Amino acid sequence: MTLRDGIDVYVQMKRANGLVFETGSKGLYGFCRHAGNLLLTEVTAKDVLTFLNGPRTSVVTFRGKHSLLRHFFEFWASRDAMPTLRMPPPPPPEYKTFVSYVYSRAEIRTIVRAIGQSQRHTNCTLDQQTLRTALLLLYGTGARVGEICRLSCQDIDLKRGFMTIRGGRFDRSRRIPIGHDLRQVISSYIAFRSRKLSSDSHLFLTKSGQAVTAETLRKSFQRLRQQAGISGKVDSVYEPRMHDLRCTFAVHRITAWIRSKADLNRMLPALSAYMGLAGLSATERFLLLTPERFRKELDKLSPKHGKKRWRNDPALMTFLAAL
């Protein structure tokens, strides 16, 4: 059996078991291109090592490729299709503390103002209105990039002021309220979108009328961020990401509650449900940072005084159940 045939069977097995295995398949086929379409019995440890030590390979990437190849070889060795291959030892893991970037309100305004100039080029696949609405929706709701890319026009209820987010990280749908300002932004975009005469039901469309992908949105944002001159912290090796708008939403919201002396013990569960998080631990990590405005529905559920636990608040529980 050749290496490519073995990879084909292995990838099909993984996908038959319910895995997408997109990154894994790319890694395996990359190894096949590197080593050549050898017989499985001809693959050597040298082929593996030169692949793992490719240019600009970090410790994390090395360990990921090492684990991928090790499981692949073990799969075929257990079926006597190849001898047991001695894998080189993986390097010890690097422990780095990643801290999401929190955009200031001034930076958010700078980014929004730079959209016109950033999308002026003819090779841009997104209209100014599309990118602006997507960014304001991310900042205004704390949704994930993939979640807003999956939105359809039917998921937006402008009359009642709700938005339905489907198939999030944990494959859970939620229906969240959206504020008056954000409703106006979305309403204006939908009017603009209707002129495209596209049959695609997705809310966000490219200039050609196709559904906007998360990768397209991220690339457009990176160009926009650079155009706006926002490079992040001096002492950080990480550049600000589009996904950091989600963290920014949470931090700005919590800071507003702290300034108004709201009871965070009662507010954090609502924020967790609003953002589609699995538990409070993910929400509590935002407590050390910063925010502003959004969603007076939550403010109404959190009086400035009172010592009751959030589970004992009927209004709050009713609100959480409706999300």
C-alpha positions in Angstrom: 0.0 0.0 0.0 1.3 3.4 -0.9 1.5 6.3 1.5 -1.3 8.3 -0.3 -3.6 5.2 -0.3 -3.0 4.7 3.4 -3.8 8.4 4.1 -7.0 8.2 2.0 -8.2 5.2 4.0 -7.2 6.8 7.3 -9.0 10.1 6.5 -12.1 8.3 5.4 -12.1 6.3 8.6 -11.8 9.4 10.7 -14.6 11.1 8.9 -16.8 8.0 9.1 -16.4 8.3 12.9 -17.9 11.8 12.8 -14.7 13.9 12.8 -14.2 16.7 10.3 -10.5 16.0 10.3 -9.7 18.9 8.0 -6.5 20.0 9.6 -5.3 16.4 10.1 -5.9 15.5 6.5 -3.9 18.6 5.4 -1.0 17.6 7.6 -0.9 14.0 6.4 -1.1 14.9 2.7 1.6 17.5 3.4 3.8 14.8 4.7 3.1 12.7 1.6 4.1 15.6 -0.7 7.3 16.0 1.4 8.3 12.3 1.5 6.9 11.3 -1.8 4.3 8.6 -2.5 6.4 5.8 -1.0 5.2 2.4 0.1 4.2 2.4 3.7 7.0 0.0 4.4 9.6 2.4 2.9 8.8 5.4 5.2 11.8 6.1 7.4 12.3 8.0 10.6 14.5 10.4 8.6 11.5 11.3 6.4 9.5 12.1 9.5 12.2 14.2 11.1 12.9 16.3 8.1 9.1 17.0 7.8 8.8 17.8 11.5 11.8 20.2 11.3 10.4 22.2 8.5 11.0 25.9 8.2 9.4 28.2 10.8 8.0 25.3 12.7 7.1 26.2 16.3 7.1 23.8 19.2 3.3 23.7 19.2 3.2 22.9 15.4 6.0 20.3 15.9 4.1 18.5 18.6 0.8 18.6 16.7 2.4 17.1 13.5 4.3 14.6 15.7 1.1 13.4 17.3 -0.7 13.2 14.0 1.9 11.1 12.3 2.4 8.9 15.4 -1.3 7.9 15.4 -1.3 7.4 11.7 1.7 5.1 11.8 0.4 3.2 14.8 -2.9 2.6 12.9 -1.2 0.9 10.0 1.5 -0.9 12.2 -1.3 -2.5 14.2 -2.7 -3.9 10.9 0.7 -5.2 9.8 0.8 -2.8 6.8 4.1 -1.3 7.9 6.8 -2.0 10.6 6.7 -0.1 13.9 8.4 3.2 13.2 10.6 4.8 15.8 9.4 8.4 16.1 11.8 11.1 17.2 10.9 12.4 20.7 8.7 15.5 20.8 10.1 18.7 22.4 8.6 19.6 25.8 5.5 21.8 25.6 5.9 25.6 25.8 3.7 27.2 28.4 2.6 30.7 27.4 -0.1 32.8 28.9 -2.3 34.2 26.1 -4.2 37.3 27.0 -6.9 38.5 24.6 -6.6 42.1 23.4 -9.3 44.5 24.7 -10.0 47.3 22.3 -10.6 50.7 23.8 -13.7 52.6 22.8 -11.5 55.1 21.0 -9.9 52.2 19.0 -13.3 50.9 18.1 -14.3 54.3 16.7 -11.0 54.5 14.8 -11.6 51.1 13.2 -15.1 51.9 12.2 -14.0 55.3 10.7 -11.2 53.5 8.7 -13.6 51.1 7.0 -14.3 53.4 4.0 -10.6 53.8 3.2 -9.8 50.2 3.8 -12.6 48.8 1.5 -11.9 51.4 -1.3 -9.7 49.0 -3.2 -11.3 47.2 -6.2 -10.0 43.8 -5.1 -11.9 43.9 -1.8 -14.6 41.3 -1.7 -16.7 43.0 1.0 -18.7 46.2 0.7 -18.1 48.9 3.3 -21.6 48.4 4.7 -21.1 44.7 5.1 -17.9 45.0 7.0 -19.2 47.8 9.2 -22.3 46.0 10.1 -20.4 42.7 10.9 -18.0 44.5 13.1 -20.7 46.4 15.0 -22.6 43.2 15.4 -19.6 41.4 16.9 -18.9 44.3 19.2 -22.5 44.8 20.1 -23.4 41.2 20.9 -20.1 39.4 21.8 -21.0 36.7 19.2 -18.3 34.6 17.6 -17.1 35.3 14.0 -18.4 32.0 12.8 -21.8 32.6 14.4 -22.5 35.8 12.6 -21.3 34.3 9.3 -24.0 31.6 9.7 -26.8 34.2 10.4 -29.7 34.3 7.9 -32.1 37.1 7.3 -34.8 35.0 9.1 -32.6 35.0 12.3 -33.1 38.7 12.7 -36.4 39.9 14.3 -36.1 43.7 14.1 -39.7 44.3 15.2 -39.2 42.6 18.5 -35.5 43.3 18.8 -34.2 39.8 18.9 -31.5 37.8 17.1 -31.3 34.0 16.9 -27.8 32.5 16.9 -27.7 28.9 15.7 -25.1 26.2 15.9 -22.5 27.8 18.2 -19.4 26.2 19.7 -21.5 23.7 21.7 -24.1 23.4 18.9 -26.6 25.3 21.0 -29.0 27.9 19.6 -29.9 31.0 21.6 -32.2 33.9 21.1 -30.8 37.2 22.4 -32.1 40.7 22.6 -30.4 43.5 20.6 -30.4 47.2 21.4 -32.1 50.0 19.5 -28.8 51.3 18.0 -27.8 47.9 16.7 -31.2 47.3 15.3 -31.0 50.5 13.3 -27.5 49.4 11.9 -28.9 46.0 10.9 -32.0 47.5 9.4 -29.9 49.9 7.3 -27.7 47.0 6.1 -30.7 44.8 5.2 -32.1 47.6 3.0 -28.7 47.8 1.3 -28.4 44.0 1.0 -31.8 43.7 -0.7 -30.4 45.6 -3.7 -28.0 42.7 -4.4 -30.9 40.5 -5.6 -29.1 37.4 -4.4 -30.9 34.2 -3.7 -28.6 33.3 -0.8 -30.3 33.4 2.5 -27.2 34.4 4.6 -27.3 37.8 6.1 -23.8 38.8 5.2 -23.0 38.6 1.5 -19.9 39.5 -0.6 -20.0 41.9 -3.5 -20.7 39.0 -5.8 -23.7 37.9 -3.7 -22.0 34.9 -2.0 -22.1 34.1 1.7 -19.3 35.7 3.6 -16.9 33.2 5.2 -15.1 33.6 8.5 -11.8 33.6 6.7 -12.8 36.4 4.4 -14.0 38.5 7.3 -10.8 37.9 9.3 -8.6 38.9 6.4 -10.6 42.1 5.8 -10.4 43.0 9.5 -6.7 42.5 9.6 -6.2 44.8 6.7 -8.6 47.3 8.3 -6.8 47.1 11.7 -3.5 47.8 10.1 -5.1 50.7 8.1 -6.4 52.1 11.4 -2.9 51.9 12.9 -3.8 49.6 15.8 -1.0 47.2 16.5 -1.7 46.0 20.1 0.5 46.0 23.1 4.2 46.7 22.8 5.3 43.8 25.0 3.0 41.2 23.3 4.0 39.0 20.4 0.3 38.6 19.5 -1.5 41.0 17.2 -5.1 42.0 18.0 -7.7 39.7 16.3 -11.2 40.1 15.1 -12.2 37.5 17.7 -11.0 39.9 20.4 -14.1 42.0 19.8 -16.0 39.2 21.7 -13.7 39.7 24.7 -14.0 43.5 24.3 -17.8 43.3 24.5 -17.7 41.3 27.7 -15.1 43.5 29.4 -16.8 46.7 28.4 -20.1 45.4 29.7 -18.7 44.3 33.0 -16.9 47.6 33.6 -20.1 49.4 33.1 -21.7 47.2 35.7 -18.9 47.8 38.1 -19.1 51.6 37.7 -22.9 51.5 38.3 -22.3 49.2 41.3 -24.4 46.4 39.9 -24.4 43.0 41.5 -22.0 41.0 39.4 -23.1 37.8 41.2 -26.4 38.2 39.5 -25.2 39.7 36.2 -22.5 37.2 35.2 -24.9 34.2 34.7 -27.0 36.4 32.3 -23.9 37.5 30.4 -22.7 33.9 30.2 -26.0 32.8 28.7 -26.1 35.8 26.4 -22.7 34.9 24.9 -23.4 31.2 24.7 -20.8 30.1 27.2 -20.9 26.8 28.8 -20.4 28.0 32.4 -19.4 31.0 34.5 -15.7 30.2 34.6 -15.4 31.5 31.0 -17.2 34.7 31.9 -15.3 35.4 35.1 -12.0 35.6 33.3 -13.2 38.9 31.8 -13.6 40.5 35.3 -10.1 42.1 35.3 -10.6 44.2 32.2 -13.0 47.0 30.9 -16.7 48.2 28.9 -19.6 50.2 28.0 -23.2 50.1 27.1 -25.4 47.5 25.9 -28.6 45.8 26.6 -30.8 47.6 29.1 -32.7 44.3 29.6 -29.8 43.1 31.7 -29.6 46.4 33.6 -33.2 46.2 34.6 -32.7 42.7 36.0 -29.8 43.9 38.3 -30.9 46.5 40.9 -28.0 48.4 42.5 -29.0 47.2 46.0 -29.9 43.8 47.3 -28.1 40.7 48.5 -30.2 38.0 46.8 -28.5 35.2 44.9 -29.1 35.2 41.2 -30.9 31.8 41.2 -33.5 33.3 43.5 -34.4 36.1 41.2 -37.6 35.0 39.2 -37.2 37.8 36.6 -33.6 36.9 35.9 -34.4 33.1 35.7 -37.2 33.8 33.3 -34.9 35.9 31.1 -32.2 33.3 31.1 -34.7 30.6 30.2 -35.9 32.6 27.2 -32.4 33.1 25.8 
